Amino acid sequence: MGGNKNAMTNARILVVRSDGPGAEGLEQRLRGLGYNVCSVAASTAEAVEKAAETAPDAALIDLDLEAAEGIGSELDIPVVCLTDGAEGNPSPPSPTAYPLGYVLKPFDERQLSLSLMTALSLRERESRHRETRSRLEREIDEMRDQVDVMNVIFNSMEEGVIATDRNGRRLTFNSGAVRIGGMREPNDNIAEWAALHGVYRLDKETLLPVDENPLVLAMRGQATDGVEVFVRNEQKPQGAYVSVTGRPLKDMHDGQGGGLVVFRDVTSRKATESRLEQTIGELREQRELLQTILDSIHEGIIVSDDSGEFLYVNPGAKKILDQEYFVRRQGKWSEKPADVYYYPDRVTPIKNEDLPLPRAIFNGEATDDMRIFVRRPSHPNGGIFIWASARPLLDEIGGIRGGVIIFRDVTHRVLAEEALTRAFAQGRLEVVDTILHNIGNAINSVTTGTETLYRNLTDDQLVRRLRALADAIEPHADDWIDYIENDPQGQKVMPFIIALAEDFVRRNRGLVRTVKRVRDRAQHIADIVRTQKSPGASMMSLKEVNLRDALSDAVNVVRDPLDNGSIRIDVDCAEAPDEIRTQESQFHQMMVNVIKNSVQAIHELAGSDGLEEEPRIRIRAGIEGEFLNLEVSDNGIGFGDKDTRMFFAAGYTTKESGAGLGLHSAANFVVGSGGWIELLSDGAGKGATTRIKLRLPAGSTT
């Protein structure tokens, strides 16, 4: 009892006592047993009030079952009742919802202690039971809340979910399943599922066989992933592509409990994949087309990554730089190239960092048409010339991820330019000689005209006659009227003055014509210089020219210094227009050179005593479409069987003092207009004919 007493030491007991014998010593006996009497009540009402105030662990009630019922039922406190079992005392009640114990009077302390201990134990066990029940109720509530949340999530999923037991009976499904496949009444016959729900293979025609159905396979214990089917039924007439994943459900008893499938609508993804495949196909075709183009062009193309490794080299590059070039480099740009690169002077090396591709890869620089000489000792020209352009390859944020270089072999072009430069230098001398030659023709005419003026002005008979007249009439200043009226010599003065005036007028006309020719020749010299300043000057100075006057002027230029009228020159323009539109100065130079060639041919034949008839030159002009036909015939020395093209070559001449530029200059003008010129002869001593077809600008004849 000592241990039990110690165990109950802290138990707080409410005592409800009666006024019967021995009631006064009940509290002392409880304290003697080690209990703590927290309060004592004498009535039911007081007991209930004090129990509510002090919250005892148990109540000991002496013969008051009403108090026991009130305290036990209302305050949920275990109660022990003392009863003597005598007639008139209440009988022990039927089992109640609260702990209740009975001790018969007279009692001993052991019996009382055991009853109290039993009541306290029952209270403790009941308390634990209530706590457990409360905890379970809370857990159930929490689980219900979780289930509610999961149901919301379950039915809000984009994916559809269906679960069945092992026999195919539907256990659950969500709203996603209805949205994707439509709503159907449950059907346990798995053979009818495909037709019932409209599940097809991807051909959209063949119903999905039972053995391929992911839910059936899951019910049989087989997992599936991403099985694609096509679903079409009256609720989903347009149909949808669906991707299905299946998993078996395990039963706790035999391990096989049914199947679960999760599926989603992949129609938009399939459409995207289809478009993507179409795009890939189109890009592949474009790539193949571009590949064909890149493989077919003559330019070389090299694409490199940011480390200098070649990603693409087209056949053009291999042909230009030769296959061995890429073998030596092992498919990568080298900082010390096997070939040495030079500037176009072929002497100054180009540093590696200054070459187009390294500048693009490592500096992000663009290069356009850089001229490079690639030295090759085995090449016929010692190497090749290339023009190279390069660009950096950038990623989406502007970083350098490589470079591309495009180049072409321009060796023939560069060599042709060098040859043209040399020819141009030589041609400039030829142009200068031609200019001097044409100017010389005009200067000869100017010299002849000025010589005529000089002779007329230095040995002027008219001036001498005028001086003689002045000397004769000067002594008769005082009798001038009588002298001219009555003196026989004075009567001759008036007719002499009139005749002298007429002679002065005639001479003045001749001098004016001579001065005009000199002026025209000087202007012609200025035109020659002006038209040679620019290659396009002749086309910019087209003007309307009187054809007969132009031909006559050319005749006079030649006749003054070379002929003095000894050669008969006829000009026939009956079949030609009055005016033509041409470059006057160059047309004039052409005719002067051609007519001069005929005059010199006649003089050459006359100097050899071979001229037996009157020397003559005949010039005929006519029009034929857009061409002016000119023919200059002479009875000069002619020529035998020769390649007549040599007569128009620069520097070719048969004369000791000739420059060989007259016919060459004429041919340049004619051919430059789009026409042609030829020289014909029946043989030596039989004269020659120059035929010209000069193309005129449209609408240039009137």
PyMOL commands that set and color helices and strands:
alter all, ss='L'
color gray80, all
select helices_A, chain A and resi 2-7+23-32+44-54+65-75+109-156+175-181+190-197+210-212+214-219+267-296+315-321+323-329+352-354+356-363+411-458+461-476+480-486+490-531+537-540+547-562+584-607+644-648+662-672
alter helices_A, ss='H'
color red, helices_A
select strands_A, chain A and resi 12-16+36-41+58-62+79-83+100-104+160-164+170-173+199-200+224-233+236-249+258-265+300-305+310-313+341-342+367-375+383-394+400-409+542-546+568-575+579-583+616-624+627-634+676-680+688-695
alter strands_A, ss='S'
color yellow, strands_A
deselect
rebuild
show_as cartoon
